[in-house]
Amino acid sequence: MVLGIVEDRCGIFFLLSFFNSAIINLPNEIISMKNNSILLRNELVKICHKLQAKGLVVATDGNVSVRLDEQRFLITPSGLAKGKLSTKDLVIMNLEGKILEGKNKPSSEIKMHLFIYKSRKDINAIVHAHPPIATGFAVAGIALTKPVLPEILLTVGKIPLAKYATPSTEEVPKSLKKLIKKHQTILLANHGAITLGKDLQDAYYKMERLEYFALVSLVAHLLGKERTLSAEEIKKLTAIVI
């Protein structure tokens, strides 16, 4: 009886030692990918909370995604409020549109995200939101392309307006086709806006800058005068690196 217990304990000890050794000896690439995935999940959720806290989205509107590697990306689920998202709500997909991990249905704007990632290898994150003032310009059919604020010219550039497209359909990628190669901040007619970035923070800050620029432009219109920068002033700006 005693011998049997000792043998059982030895067996358990052997198994534990084996699994610990297996975990410790995992390839560094796999460990790195896992750690990166955890970090990006946490960051994406924080960005979603900030979007709702700042009024850039309401209710269950908007969607955010970020690349995990060359073939996979994380994306927010459909039908859940961005201010209440947790890391377990996120969905992992591949560039063929197949769900690899997650219990929720991915954002209804998945076609737009897939199109952008396939079209822009340099883009690693996408934010789609409905900032109220910027969306007001989109509804009015007014692009934000005038050279007004130095900071916007240097960080965002001209902000064009994509033609209206039915949300969640193939019409959205088609409406972006002529703009997506040269722009990372785009107004969507009667819909909202998208911002693209090298990472989540970059894409998010572009959305903040867009709404700020829209607010300043609106105030200038209300005051009846909008001074644009001259060609010489713009030339001087291009020599500045921020």
C-alpha positions as CSV (number, residue, x, y, z in Angstrom):
1,M,0.0,0.0,0.0
2,V,2.8,2.4,1.0
3,L,4.8,1.4,-2.1
4,G,1.8,2.2,-4.3
5,I,1.4,5.6,-2.8
6,V,5.1,6.4,-3.3
7,E,4.9,5.2,-6.9
8,D,1.8,7.4,-7.5
9,R,3.5,10.4,-6.0
10,C,6.7,9.7,-8.0
11,G,4.5,9.5,-11.2
12,I,2.8,12.8,-10.4
13,F,6.2,14.4,-9.7
14,F,7.5,13.1,-13.0
15,L,4.6,14.5,-15.0
16,L,4.8,17.9,-13.3
17,S,8.6,18.0,-14.0
18,F,7.9,17.1,-17.6
19,F,5.3,19.8,-18.2
20,N,7.4,22.5,-16.4
21,S,10.3,21.5,-18.6
22,A,8.2,21.7,-21.7
23,I,6.9,25.2,-20.8
24,I,10.4,26.4,-20.0
25,N,11.8,25.0,-23.2
26,L,9.1,26.6,-25.5
27,P,10.7,28.4,-28.4
28,N,11.3,32.1,-27.6
29,E,9.2,33.1,-30.7
30,I,6.1,31.4,-29.3
31,I,6.6,32.9,-25.9
32,S,7.1,36.4,-27.5
33,M,4.0,36.0,-29.6
34,K,1.9,35.0,-26.6
35,N,3.2,38.0,-24.5
36,N,2.6,40.3,-27.5
37,S,-1.0,39.1,-27.9
38,I,-1.7,39.7,-24.2
39,L,-0.3,43.3,-24.4
40,L,-2.2,44.1,-27.5
41,R,-5.5,42.8,-26.0
42,N,-5.1,45.0,-23.0
43,E,-4.2,48.0,-25.1
44,L,-7.0,47.6,-27.6
45,V,-9.6,47.4,-24.7
46,K,-8.1,50.6,-23.2
47,I,-8.4,52.4,-26.5
48,C,-12.1,51.3,-26.8
49,H,-12.8,52.6,-23.3
50,K,-11.2,55.9,-24.2
51,L,-13.2,56.2,-27.4
52,Q,-16.4,55.9,-25.5
53,A,-15.3,58.1,-22.5
54,K,-14.4,60.9,-24.9
55,G,-17.7,60.7,-26.8
56,L,-16.0,59.5,-30.1
57,V,-18.5,56.5,-30.1
58,V,-21.8,55.9,-28.4
59,A,-23.7,52.8,-27.4
60,T,-22.3,49.8,-29.5
61,D,-21.0,52.0,-32.3
62,G,-17.5,51.8,-33.8
63,N,-14.8,49.1,-34.1
64,V,-11.1,48.7,-33.6
65,S,-8.5,46.2,-34.7
66,V,-4.8,45.5,-34.5
67,R,-2.4,43.1,-36.3
68,L,-1.0,40.3,-34.2
69,D,1.4,39.2,-37.0
70,E,1.4,39.0,-40.8
71,Q,-1.7,36.7,-41.0
72,R,-3.7,37.4,-37.9
73,F,-5.4,40.4,-36.2
74,L,-7.5,41.2,-33.2
75,I,-10.9,42.9,-33.7
76,T,-13.7,44.1,-31.5
77,P,-17.0,42.1,-31.5
78,S,-20.3,43.2,-32.9
79,G,-23.1,44.5,-30.7
80,L,-21.0,45.3,-27.5
81,A,-20.5,48.7,-26.0
82,K,-16.8,49.8,-26.4
83,G,-16.8,51.3,-22.9
84,K,-17.6,47.9,-21.4
85,L,-15.4,45.6,-23.4
86,S,-13.0,43.2,-21.8
87,T,-10.1,41.3,-23.3
88,K,-12.1,38.0,-23.4
89,D,-14.6,39.7,-25.7
90,L,-12.1,40.2,-28.5
91,V,-12.0,38.0,-31.7
92,I,-8.9,36.8,-33.5
93,M,-9.2,36.4,-37.3
94,N,-7.0,35.8,-40.3
95,L,-6.7,37.8,-43.5
96,E,-9.1,35.3,-45.2
97,G,-11.8,36.4,-42.8
98,K,-11.9,33.2,-40.8
99,I,-12.4,33.3,-37.0
100,L,-9.5,31.7,-35.2
101,E,-10.4,32.4,-31.6
102,G,-13.3,34.1,-29.7
103,K,-16.8,33.3,-28.8
104,N,-18.3,36.5,-30.2
105,K,-19.3,37.6,-33.7
106,P,-16.7,40.0,-35.1
107,S,-17.5,43.6,-36.0
108,S,-20.0,44.0,-38.9
109,E,-17.4,46.2,-40.6
110,I,-15.0,43.3,-41.0
111,K,-14.9,43.7,-44.8
112,M,-13.4,47.2,-44.3
113,H,-10.7,46.0,-41.9
114,L,-9.7,43.1,-44.2
115,F,-9.5,45.4,-47.2
116,I,-7.3,47.9,-45.4
117,Y,-4.9,45.3,-44.0
118,K,-4.5,43.7,-47.4
119,S,-4.1,47.0,-49.1
120,R,-1.6,48.6,-46.6
121,K,1.1,46.3,-45.3
122,D,2.5,49.3,-43.3
123,I,-0.8,49.7,-41.3
124,N,-1.0,47.7,-38.0
125,A,-4.1,49.2,-36.4
126,I,-7.5,50.6,-37.5
127,V,-10.0,52.8,-35.5
128,H,-13.5,53.4,-36.9
129,A,-15.6,55.8,-34.8
130,H,-18.4,58.4,-35.1
131,P,-16.9,61.6,-33.7
132,P,-19.9,63.9,-33.6
133,I,-18.4,67.1,-35.1
134,A,-16.2,65.3,-37.7
135,T,-19.2,63.2,-38.6
136,G,-21.2,66.4,-39.0
137,F,-18.8,67.5,-41.7
138,A,-19.1,64.1,-43.3
139,V,-22.9,64.4,-43.3
140,A,-22.6,67.9,-44.8
141,G,-20.3,66.6,-47.5
142,I,-17.4,68.7,-46.5
143,A,-13.8,67.3,-46.5
144,L,-11.3,68.7,-44.1
145,T,-8.5,69.4,-46.5
146,K,-7.7,73.1,-46.0
147,P,-4.3,73.9,-44.6
148,V,-5.4,75.6,-41.4
149,L,-3.6,74.0,-38.4
150,P,0.2,73.3,-38.5
151,E,-0.1,70.3,-36.1
152,I,-2.7,68.7,-38.4
153,L,-0.7,69.2,-41.5
154,L,2.3,67.6,-39.9
155,T,0.6,64.6,-38.2
156,V,-2.5,63.9,-40.2
157,G,-2.4,65.8,-43.5
158,K,-5.4,66.4,-45.7
159,I,-8.5,64.6,-44.6
160,P,-10.6,63.5,-47.6
161,L,-14.3,62.5,-47.7
162,A,-15.1,59.0,-49.1
163,K,-18.4,58.7,-51.0
164,Y,-21.4,57.3,-49.1
165,A,-21.4,53.5,-48.8
166,T,-23.9,51.2,-47.1
167,P,-22.2,50.2,-43.8
168,S,-21.0,46.6,-43.4
169,T,-21.2,45.9,-47.1
170,E,-18.6,45.6,-49.9
171,E,-19.5,49.2,-50.8
172,V,-17.3,50.5,-48.0
173,P,-14.0,49.0,-49.3
174,K,-14.9,50.2,-52.8
175,S,-15.5,53.8,-51.5
176,L,-12.0,53.7,-49.9
177,K,-10.1,52.3,-52.9
178,K,-9.0,55.6,-54.4
179,L,-8.1,57.1,-51.0
180,I,-6.5,54.4,-48.9
181,K,-3.1,54.4,-50.5
182,K,-2.4,58.1,-49.7
183,H,-4.4,58.8,-46.6
184,Q,-4.6,57.5,-43.0
185,T,-7.5,59.6,-41.8
186,I,-10.7,59.6,-43.9
187,L,-14.2,60.9,-43.4
188,L,-17.0,58.5,-44.4
189,A,-20.0,60.3,-45.9
190,N,-23.1,60.1,-43.7
191,H,-21.3,57.6,-41.5
192,G,-18.2,58.6,-39.5
193,A,-14.5,58.3,-39.9
194,I,-11.6,55.8,-40.0
195,T,-8.0,56.3,-38.9
196,L,-5.1,54.1,-39.6
197,G,-1.8,53.8,-37.8
198,K,1.5,52.1,-37.3
199,D,0.1,50.9,-33.9
200,L,-3.0,51.4,-31.8
201,Q,-1.9,54.6,-30.1
202,D,-1.1,56.2,-33.5
203,A,-4.5,55.3,-34.9
204,Y,-6.3,56.5,-31.8
205,Y,-4.5,59.8,-31.7
206,K,-5.4,60.5,-35.3
207,M,-9.0,60.1,-34.3
208,E,-8.6,62.6,-31.5
209,R,-6.8,65.0,-33.8
210,L,-9.6,64.7,-36.4
211,E,-12.3,65.6,-34.0
212,Y,-10.2,68.5,-32.6
213,F,-9.6,69.8,-36.2
214,A,-13.3,69.5,-37.0
215,L,-14.2,71.5,-33.9
216,V,-11.8,74.3,-34.7
217,S,-13.0,74.4,-38.3
218,L,-16.6,74.6,-37.2
219,V,-15.8,77.5,-34.8
220,A,-14.0,79.3,-37.6
221,H,-17.0,78.9,-39.9
222,L,-19.3,80.2,-37.2
223,L,-17.1,83.2,-36.7
224,G,-17.3,83.8,-40.4
225,K,-13.6,83.7,-41.3
226,E,-11.1,80.9,-41.9
227,R,-7.5,81.8,-42.5
228,T,-5.5,79.2,-44.4
229,L,-1.7,78.9,-44.4
230,S,0.1,80.2,-47.4
231,A,2.3,78.1,-49.7
232,E,5.4,79.7,-48.1
233,E,4.2,78.9,-44.6
234,I,3.5,75.3,-45.6
235,K,6.9,75.0,-47.1
236,K,8.5,76.1,-43.8
237,L,6.4,73.6,-41.9
238,T,7.5,70.6,-44.1
239,A,11.1,71.3,-43.0
240,I,10.1,70.7,-39.3
241,V,10.2,67.2,-37.9
242,I,8.1,66.6,-34.8
